[in-house]
């Protein structure tokens, strides 16, 4: 699904992502973990076209996407959420999700201008889908509430719903459980597993280590911009470099 080869991103003299390579297999959950400043979100920004690559190649379904602007990458079926929530706070919950729907709209410009039946049917289809998505993240009862009025955890759910309405083949989730309580986190975990069962491919950044270990088919570990380990959860949990750089010795004793 996604293949990154020797991806390097620099900011002046700082190498934020240093020759990172990884492959995300279709219909799997692949997690990237590591300490703050490891380069995780910068790697996401490189995949989604926000940051240009200094070196390397990124392929989505065999086609190179590095150098494309973010909107074209989104149209290539990449959806994402952000570490810092990016919602239109004054718009309603439903309107926020519909803002993400233009990437998947099937009507053309002339239909939009003349408000044809096809355009109306498309609008009705998107609204119906948006409502279904919001119900799936337990926001069906607040469709017309301002997005800014939602609790932090619900704003996270709303951002995921907005990313999903464009039918992405690859979904990038950047710390989706941030700000959630344990019950909300457990519900989110089950929701993400459900997305995998529906055929989504997910690339996940998350600091909730136990959540990662229960979700991920493959885990890549970054530290200071470099990949220091990759493998399944058992391999990662017992990797001395990972324990030293991120998990800590206390984690091993609590497993």
C-alpha positions as CSV (number, residue, x, y, z in Angstrom):
1,X,0.0,0.0,0.0
2,X,2.6,2.5,1.2
3,X,6.3,2.3,0.6
4,X,8.8,4.8,1.9
5,X,12.5,4.5,0.9
6,X,15.3,6.6,2.5
7,X,12.9,9.4,3.4
8,X,14.8,12.4,4.7
9,X,13.4,15.7,5.9
10,X,15.7,18.6,7.0
11,X,14.9,21.9,8.7
12,X,18.1,23.9,8.2
13,X,20.8,22.0,9.9
14,X,18.3,19.7,11.8
15,X,17.6,16.3,10.3
16,X,14.1,15.6,11.5
17,X,13.7,12.4,9.5
18,X,16.9,10.6,8.7
19,X,16.8,8.0,5.8
20,X,13.7,6.2,7.1
21,X,12.3,3.3,5.1
22,X,9.2,1.3,5.8
23,X,6.4,-0.6,4.1
24,X,2.7,-0.5,5.1
25,X,0.9,-3.6,3.9
26,X,-2.7,-3.3,2.7
27,X,-5.5,-3.9,5.3
28,X,-3.1,-3.7,8.3
29,X,-2.5,-1.4,11.2
30,X,1.1,-0.2,11.2
31,X,2.2,2.0,14.1
32,X,5.0,4.4,14.4
33,X,6.2,5.0,18.0
34,X,9.1,6.8,19.7
35,X,9.8,9.6,22.1
36,X,8.8,13.3,21.5
37,X,10.9,14.8,18.8
38,X,11.6,11.4,17.2
39,X,10.3,12.6,13.8
40,X,6.9,10.7,13.8
41,X,4.6,13.7,12.9
42,X,7.2,15.0,10.4
43,X,7.1,11.7,8.6
44,X,3.3,11.9,8.5
45,X,3.7,15.4,7.1
46,X,6.1,14.1,4.4
47,X,3.6,11.4,3.4
48,X,0.7,13.8,3.2
49,X,2.6,16.4,1.2
50,X,3.0,19.1,3.9
51,X,6.7,18.8,4.1
52,X,9.0,18.3,1.1
53,X,11.5,15.5,1.0
54,X,15.2,16.3,0.9
55,X,15.9,12.8,-0.1
56,X,13.9,9.6,-0.7
57,X,10.9,8.3,-2.5
58,X,7.3,7.7,-1.2
59,X,5.0,5.4,-3.2
60,X,1.3,4.8,-2.7
61,X,0.0,1.7,-4.5
62,X,3.1,1.8,-6.6
63,X,2.9,5.4,-7.7
64,X,5.3,8.1,-6.5
65,X,3.6,10.8,-4.5
66,X,6.5,12.8,-3.1
67,X,6.4,16.4,-4.4
68,X,2.6,16.4,-4.9
69,X,0.6,19.0,-3.0
70,X,-1.5,17.9,-0.1
71,X,-4.8,18.2,-1.9
72,X,-3.6,15.9,-4.7
73,X,-2.3,13.4,-2.2
74,X,-5.7,13.5,-0.5
75,X,-7.3,12.8,-3.8
76,X,-5.0,9.8,-4.1
77,X,-7.0,8.4,-1.2
78,X,-4.9,9.4,1.8
79,X,-6.9,10.7,4.8
80,X,-5.4,12.0,8.0
81,X,-5.9,13.5,11.4
82,X,-3.5,15.8,13.2
83,X,-1.6,15.8,16.5
84,X,-3.2,19.3,17.2
85,X,-6.9,19.1,16.3
86,X,-7.8,21.1,13.2
87,X,-11.5,21.7,13.2
88,X,-13.8,24.5,12.1
89,X,-14.9,25.3,15.6
90,X,-17.8,27.6,14.6
91,X,-19.3,25.2,12.1
92,X,-21.5,22.3,13.2
93,X,-20.3,18.8,13.8
94,X,-22.1,17.7,10.6
95,X,-20.7,20.6,8.5
96,X,-17.2,19.7,9.6
97,X,-17.5,16.2,8.3
98,X,-19.0,17.5,5.0
99,X,-16.0,19.8,4.6
100,X,-13.9,16.7,4.1
101,X,-16.3,15.3,1.5
102,X,-15.2,17.4,-1.5
103,X,-12.4,14.9,-2.1
104,X,-14.9,12.2,-2.9
105,X,-17.7,14.2,-4.5
106,X,-18.8,12.9,-7.9
107,X,-20.6,15.9,-9.3
108,X,-18.8,18.3,-11.7
109,X,-18.6,22.0,-11.9
110,X,-21.5,22.5,-14.3
111,X,-23.7,20.4,-12.0
112,X,-22.7,22.5,-9.0
113,X,-23.5,25.8,-10.9
114,X,-26.9,24.7,-12.1
115,X,-27.8,22.6,-9.1
116,X,-28.9,19.6,-11.2
117,X,-30.6,16.6,-9.9
118,X,-27.3,14.7,-9.9
119,X,-25.7,17.4,-7.7
120,X,-28.6,17.3,-5.3
121,X,-28.5,13.5,-5.1
122,X,-24.7,13.7,-4.5
123,X,-25.3,16.1,-1.6
124,X,-28.0,13.9,-0.1
125,X,-25.7,10.9,-0.4
126,X,-22.8,12.7,1.4
127,X,-25.0,14.0,4.2
128,X,-26.4,10.5,4.7
129,X,-22.8,9.1,4.8
130,X,-21.7,11.8,7.2
131,X,-24.5,11.1,9.6
132,X,-23.6,7.4,9.5
133,X,-20.0,8.1,10.3
134,X,-20.9,10.4,13.1
135,X,-23.1,7.8,14.6
136,X,-20.3,5.3,14.4
137,X,-18.1,7.5,16.6
138,X,-21.0,8.2,19.0
139,X,-21.6,11.7,17.8
140,X,-25.0,11.2,16.2
141,X,-26.8,13.1,18.9
142,X,-24.8,16.3,18.4
143,X,-24.9,16.7,14.6
144,X,-25.9,20.4,14.7
145,X,-23.8,21.5,17.7
146,X,-20.8,23.7,17.1
147,X,-17.7,21.6,16.9
148,X,-15.9,23.9,19.4
149,X,-18.5,23.0,22.0
150,X,-17.5,19.3,22.1
151,X,-15.3,17.9,24.8
152,X,-11.7,17.3,23.7
153,X,-12.2,13.5,23.2
154,X,-15.2,14.0,21.0
155,X,-13.4,16.5,18.9
156,X,-10.8,13.8,18.3
157,X,-13.6,11.5,17.1
158,X,-15.0,14.2,14.9
159,X,-11.7,14.6,13.2
160,X,-11.5,10.9,12.4
161,X,-15.0,10.9,11.0
162,X,-14.0,13.9,8.7
163,X,-11.0,12.0,7.5
164,X,-13.1,8.9,6.7
165,X,-15.8,10.6,4.5
166,X,-13.4,10.8,1.6
167,X,-13.1,7.0,1.5
168,X,-9.3,6.9,2.0
169,X,-7.4,3.8,1.1
170,X,-4.7,4.9,3.6
171,X,-5.7,6.5,6.9
172,X,-3.0,8.4,8.9
173,X,-4.0,8.8,12.6
174,X,-1.7,11.1,14.6
175,X,-2.2,10.5,18.3
176,X,-6.0,9.9,18.1
177,X,-6.3,8.9,21.7
178,X,-4.7,12.1,23.1
179,X,-6.9,13.7,25.7
180,X,-9.2,10.7,26.0
181,X,-10.0,9.0,29.3
182,X,-9.5,5.2,29.6
183,X,-13.1,4.4,28.6
184,X,-12.9,6.6,25.6
185,X,-9.5,5.2,24.7
186,X,-10.8,1.6,24.8
187,X,-13.8,2.6,22.6
188,X,-11.4,4.2,20.1
189,X,-9.3,1.1,20.1
190,X,-12.3,-1.1,19.2
191,X,-13.4,1.5,16.5
192,X,-9.9,1.4,14.9
193,X,-10.0,-2.4,14.9
194,X,-13.4,-2.2,13.2
195,X,-11.9,0.1,10.5
196,X,-9.3,-2.6,9.8
197,X,-12.1,-5.2,9.5
198,X,-13.8,-3.0,7.0
199,X,-10.7,-3.0,4.8
200,X,-9.0,0.2,5.8
201,X,-5.2,0.4,5.9
202,X,-4.0,2.5,8.9
203,X,-0.8,4.2,9.8
204,X,-0.9,5.1,13.5
205,X,1.1,7.4,15.7
206,X,0.2,6.9,19.4
207,X,1.8,7.3,22.8
208,X,-0.6,4.9,24.5
209,X,1.9,2.0,24.3
210,X,-0.6,-0.7,25.4
211,X,-3.1,0.5,22.9
212,X,-0.4,0.2,20.2
213,X,0.5,-3.3,21.3
214,X,-3.1,-4.4,21.1
215,X,-3.7,-2.9,17.7
216,X,-0.6,-2.9,15.5
217,X,0.3,-5.7,13.1
218,X,3.7,-4.0,12.6
219,X,5.5,-1.4,14.7
220,X,8.3,1.0,13.5
221,X,10.3,2.8,16.2
222,X,11.9,6.1,15.6
223,X,14.5,7.9,17.7
224,X,16.2,11.2,16.8
225,X,14.8,10.9,13.3
226,X,16.2,7.4,12.7
227,X,14.5,4.0,12.5
228,X,16.0,2.0,15.4
229,X,13.7,-1.1,15.3
230,X,10.8,-2.6,13.4
231,X,8.7,-5.8,14.0
232,X,5.7,-7.3,15.7
233,X,4.8,-6.4,19.3
234,X,6.8,-9.2,20.9
235,X,9.9,-8.3,19.1
236,X,9.5,-4.6,19.9
237,X,8.7,-5.1,23.6
238,X,11.9,-7.1,24.0
239,X,14.2,-4.9,21.9
240,X,16.9,-3.4,24.2
241,X,17.3,-0.3,22.0
242,X,13.5,0.4,22.2
243,X,13.4,-0.2,25.9
244,X,16.3,2.2,26.4
245,X,15.1,4.9,24.1
246,X,11.3,4.8,24.7
247,X,9.6,2.1,26.6
248,X,11.8,2.1,29.7
249,X,12.8,-0.8,32.0
250,X,9.6,-0.3,34.1
251,X,7.5,-1.2,31.0
252,X,9.2,-4.6,30.7
253,X,8.4,-5.5,34.3
254,X,4.7,-4.5,33.8
255,X,4.1,-6.6,30.7
